[in-house]
C-alpha cells in the first residue's frame, strides 16, 4: 500500500514537473514579433501575471505565480515598459521581468549645456518635445516644488548621463536631474557658500559662467576670482556668454553687437550676476565659484589655445588683448 502511494505521488510529481516545464518553456505563440507590455506603477506580481495572460504571453497564471514565489520575484516588481518577443517562452519573459529590464532611454547632459541643448536631448529620445521641456522648465509651480529661486531650472540640472524609463513623467525625469545637482552641491559646499555670503542661485549662476569661460581646469578658480573681485568693486562682470543667453546658441560666434544687447542676462549692460544660471555647471565649476583663487586679477583674455592671460589693470589687459589680436591676425595670414 505504501509503495503504491509512493509511486502515485512520484508519478504525480513527474507529471506536474512535465506540465510546469511545458508551461514555462514552450512559447504560447509560434509567430515571433516584438511587443511592449506595460507594468503600471504600484502593480503587484499577480497583476503583472494577469497582464501577461491577457497579452497571450503565458498560459497558466498559477505556474507563473508559483515560480515568482519560489524565486522571491513576487515580492517586488519594477514598473515600466518591457520589450519582449511573442515567441519567447514564459520563463524567458519571467527572467526579463525578474531583472527589471524595462525600456530606458539615455539622456546625456553635457557640462555647459543650456536648456536649449537639454530640450534637444529629450526630444531625440521621444520622451518629450522641446516645447514640453521648455514649458516645464519655466513653470512656476514646478520651480516652487523644487525650491528653485531662479527664473527657470537652468543651471539646476546636473550634467550627467541618465537612463530614463519609458513612460516616466517629464516632471519626474527633470526632478531626478535636479536632485542629482543637489547631491553634488552638498552640505560642505553650501556651508562654504554661506561663509562667503552667496545663495544657491548665486553660486550656480557664477558657476555656469565659469563653465562657459573655462577650458583648463586649473584656471577655474582664477576665473572665479576675477568675477568675485569685480563684484566686490561693483564693476560690470562683462562675461561674454551672458550676452547671448536665450538669444542664440553658445556655439555661434559672439559679435560686438551682442555685447550691447539690452537683455537682463547681459552682464555688459547690467551690474551683478545675471537673474539665473546660463548653463549646467560641472562640480568643478561649482567648487571654483565658492573657492576663488587668492589673486587680484580683474581681467582676462583668451590665448586662443584654451588658456587665458590674466591682468590686474586695464592697461595690462589692453596690451594682452592687442597681443591676442596680433597673434590671431598672423595666424590667419599664414
Secondary structure, 3 states (H helix, E strand, C coil): CHHHHHHHHHHHHHHHHHHHHHHHHCCCCCCCCEEEEEECCCCCHHHHHHHHHHCCCCCCHHHHHHHHHHHCHHHCCCCEEEEEECCCCHHHHHHHHHCCCECEEEEECCCCCCHHHHHHHHHHHCCCCHHHHHHHHCCHHHHHHCCCCCCCCCCCCCCCEEEEECCCCHHHHHHHHHHHHHHHCCHHHHHHHHHCCCCHHHHHHHHHHHHHHCCCHHHHHHHHHHHHHHHHCCCCCCCHHHHHCCCCCCCCCCCHHHHCCCCCCCCCCCCCCCCCCCCCCCHHHHHHHHCCCCCCCCEEEECCCCCEEEECCHHHHHHHHHHHHHHHHHHHHC
